[in-house]
Amino acid sequence: MSERQVQVRRVYDDPEPADGSRVLVDRLWPRGLSKDRAHLDDWLKQISPSTELRKWYAHDPDRYGEFAKRYRAELEEPERAEALDHLRALSKKGSLTLLTATKRSDISEAAVLADLLSS
């Protein structure tokens, strides 16, 4: 039986065989990365945090807890909820890798999504 998992990686890292489905969850395309090199299965920009939340957060580690709470609330909005359902379906089919361009993927929206999908 293969183990299904949700992991978070930087989109700039080379793909690995264990990645499974590779989904970019950032609103903006990663700077300096070609679409060929990204090796994406999907790009769900509609699941990303609102511009207001993203700017307020600014990837400040001290704000991560509050960011995660506010982002989870945003994920209840219809368009984001539909995208989250799509990720849930992908995660049930096998391994899923959520990709982000941020330097600290452990405190990114991808980390919040991975936590939601793994629980």
Beta strands, then each sheet from edge to edge (+ up, - down):
strand 1: 6-10
strand 2: 21-24
strand 3: 42-43
strand 4: 96-100
sheet 1: 1+ 4+ 2+ 3+
end
